[in-house]
Amino acid sequence: MTQQNEQQRNRMLSLLREGERRMLVQLAGLLRTTADEINAELEREELMDSLEQPITVEYLNGVVQHHLFERKHKGDIAVAQQILSDYQSELEALQAAQSQSEQSVTTDEGSEELKSQA
C-alpha cells in the first residue's frame, strides 16, 4: 500500500471513529432526556406511584438493545439462537483472555517479588 493510500485509510478510520463517538454522545443525551421526559409525564399524570422505580437510562438502553436485536434476527428463532451463540462464544473468549492476562500479571508480580527478595 502506498503511503498516500495508508494516510487516506487512517484519515477515513479517524473520521469514522469520531463520527461514532459523536453519535454515542448524542444517543446518551437522548436516552437521559427521554427518561426525564417520560418521568415528568408520569409525574404530571400522577402515575409515578404505580411504578416500582422511575424510568432509567439503563431501562431505555435495554429497550433499544431489545429492539435492535429483534431487527437483526427479524423474528427468525434460528438466527436469534445463532446470534446469541456467537455472543456467548465471544464472551467466553474474552473471559479466557482476561483470565490469562490476570494470571500473567500475577506471575509477573510474583517473579518481581522474588527478585526483590533475592
C-alpha positions as a Markdown table, in Angstrom:
| # | Residue | x | y | z |
|---|---|---|---|---|
| 1 | Met | 0.0 | 0.0 | 0.0 |
| 2 | Thr | 1.4 | 3.4 | -0.9 |
| 3 | Gln | 2.0 | 6.0 | 1.8 |
| 4 | Gln | -0.8 | 8.2 | 0.4 |
| 5 | Asn | -3.3 | 5.3 | 0.5 |
| 6 | Glu | -2.3 | 4.5 | 4.1 |
| 7 | Gln | -2.8 | 8.1 | 5.1 |
| 8 | Gln | -6.2 | 8.2 | 3.4 |
| 9 | Arg | -7.2 | 4.9 | 5.2 |
| 10 | Asn | -6.0 | 6.3 | 8.5 |
| 11 | Arg | -7.9 | 9.5 | 7.9 |
| 12 | Met | -11.0 | 7.6 | 7.0 |
| 13 | Leu | -10.8 | 5.5 | 10.1 |
| 14 | Ser | -10.2 | 8.6 | 12.2 |
| 15 | Leu | -13.3 | 10.3 | 10.8 |
| 16 | Leu | -15.3 | 7.1 | 11.3 |
| 17 | Arg | -14.3 | 6.8 | 15.0 |
| 18 | Glu | -15.1 | 10.5 | 15.5 |
| 19 | Gly | -18.5 | 10.1 | 13.9 |
| 20 | Glu | -19.2 | 7.0 | 16.1 |
| 21 | Arg | -18.1 | 8.9 | 19.2 |
| 22 | Arg | -20.4 | 11.9 | 18.4 |
| 23 | Met | -23.3 | 9.5 | 17.7 |
| 24 | Leu | -22.8 | 7.7 | 21.0 |
| 25 | Val | -22.7 | 11.0 | 22.9 |
| 26 | Gln | -25.9 | 12.2 | 21.2 |
| 27 | Leu | -27.5 | 8.8 | 21.9 |
| 28 | Ala | -26.6 | 9.0 | 25.6 |
| 29 | Gly | -28.0 | 12.5 | 25.8 |
| 30 | Leu | -31.2 | 11.4 | 24.1 |
| 31 | Leu | -31.6 | 8.5 | 26.5 |
| 32 | Arg | -31.2 | 10.8 | 29.5 |
| 33 | Thr | -33.6 | 13.4 | 28.1 |
| 34 | Thr | -36.2 | 10.8 | 27.2 |
| 35 | Ala | -36.0 | 9.2 | 30.6 |
| 36 | Asp | -36.5 | 12.6 | 32.2 |
| 37 | Glu | -39.4 | 13.5 | 29.9 |
| 38 | Ile | -41.2 | 10.1 | 30.5 |
| 39 | Asn | -40.8 | 10.5 | 34.2 |
| 40 | Ala | -42.1 | 14.1 | 34.1 |
| 41 | Glu | -45.1 | 12.9 | 32.1 |
| 42 | Leu | -45.8 | 10.1 | 34.6 |
| 43 | Glu | -45.5 | 12.6 | 37.5 |
| 44 | Arg | -47.8 | 15.1 | 35.8 |
| 45 | Glu | -50.4 | 12.4 | 35.3 |
| 46 | Glu | -49.8 | 11.1 | 38.8 |
| 47 | Leu | -48.8 | 7.6 | 37.5 |
| 48 | Met | -45.4 | 7.5 | 39.1 |
| 49 | Asp | -46.6 | 5.7 | 42.2 |
| 50 | Ser | -47.7 | 2.8 | 40.0 |
| 51 | Leu | -44.1 | 2.1 | 39.0 |
| 52 | Glu | -41.6 | 0.3 | 41.2 |
| 53 | Gln | -39.0 | 2.9 | 40.2 |
| 54 | Pro | -38.7 | 5.8 | 37.8 |
| 55 | Ile | -37.7 | 5.1 | 34.2 |
| 56 | Thr | -33.9 | 5.0 | 33.9 |
| 57 | Val | -31.4 | 5.3 | 31.2 |
| 58 | Glu | -30.4 | 1.7 | 31.8 |
| 59 | Tyr | -34.0 | 0.6 | 31.2 |
| 60 | Leu | -34.3 | 2.6 | 27.9 |
| 61 | Asn | -30.9 | 1.2 | 26.9 |
| 62 | Gly | -32.3 | -2.2 | 27.3 |
| 63 | Val | -35.4 | -1.2 | 25.2 |
| 64 | Val | -33.1 | 0.0 | 22.4 |
| 65 | Gln | -30.9 | -3.2 | 22.6 |
| 66 | His | -34.0 | -5.4 | 22.5 |
| 67 | His | -35.4 | -3.5 | 19.5 |
| 68 | Leu | -32.1 | -3.8 | 17.6 |
| 69 | Phe | -31.8 | -7.5 | 18.4 |
| 70 | Glu | -35.3 | -8.1 | 17.1 |
| 71 | Arg | -34.5 | -6.1 | 13.9 |
| 72 | Lys | -31.3 | -8.1 | 13.4 |
| 73 | His | -32.9 | -11.6 | 13.6 |
| 74 | Lys | -36.2 | -10.5 | 12.0 |
| 75 | Gly | -38.3 | -13.0 | 14.0 |
| 76 | Asp | -36.2 | -16.0 | 12.9 |
| 77 | Ile | -35.6 | -18.0 | 16.0 |
| 78 | Ala | -32.7 | -20.0 | 14.4 |
| 79 | Val | -30.9 | -16.7 | 13.5 |
| 80 | Ala | -31.6 | -15.4 | 17.1 |
| 81 | Gln | -30.1 | -18.5 | 18.6 |
| 82 | Gln | -27.1 | -18.3 | 16.3 |
| 83 | Ile | -26.5 | -14.6 | 17.3 |
| 84 | Leu | -26.8 | -15.5 | 21.0 |
| 85 | Ser | -24.4 | -18.4 | 20.5 |
| 86 | Asp | -21.9 | -16.2 | 18.7 |
| 87 | Tyr | -22.1 | -13.6 | 21.5 |
| 88 | Gln | -21.7 | -16.4 | 24.1 |
| 89 | Ser | -18.6 | -17.6 | 22.3 |
| 90 | Glu | -17.1 | -14.1 | 22.1 |
| 91 | Leu | -17.8 | -13.6 | 25.9 |
| 92 | Glu | -16.1 | -16.9 | 26.7 |
| 93 | Ala | -13.1 | -15.9 | 24.6 |
| 94 | Leu | -12.9 | -12.5 | 26.3 |
| 95 | Gln | -13.1 | -14.2 | 29.7 |
| 96 | Ala | -10.4 | -16.6 | 28.8 |
| 97 | Ala | -8.1 | -13.8 | 27.5 |
| 98 | Gln | -8.8 | -11.7 | 30.7 |
| 99 | Ser | -8.1 | -14.7 | 32.9 |
| 100 | Gln | -4.9 | -15.4 | 31.0 |
| 101 | Ser | -3.9 | -11.7 | 31.3 |
| 102 | Glu | -4.6 | -11.7 | 35.0 |
| 103 | Gln | -2.6 | -14.9 | 35.5 |
| 104 | Ser | 0.3 | -13.3 | 33.6 |
| 105 | Val | 0.2 | -10.2 | 35.7 |
| 106 | Thr | 0.1 | -12.3 | 38.9 |
| 107 | Thr | 3.0 | -14.4 | 37.7 |
| 108 | Asp | 5.0 | -11.2 | 36.8 |
| 109 | Glu | 4.3 | -9.7 | 40.2 |
| 110 | Gly | 5.4 | -12.9 | 41.9 |
| 111 | Ser | 8.6 | -13.1 | 40.0 |
| 112 | Glu | 9.3 | -9.4 | 40.7 |
| 113 | Glu | 8.7 | -10.0 | 44.4 |
| 114 | Leu | 11.1 | -13.0 | 44.3 |
| 115 | Lys | 13.8 | -10.9 | 42.6 |
| 116 | Ser | 13.4 | -8.1 | 45.1 |
| 117 | Gln | 13.8 | -10.6 | 48.0 |
| 118 | Ala | 16.9 | -12.1 | 46.5 |
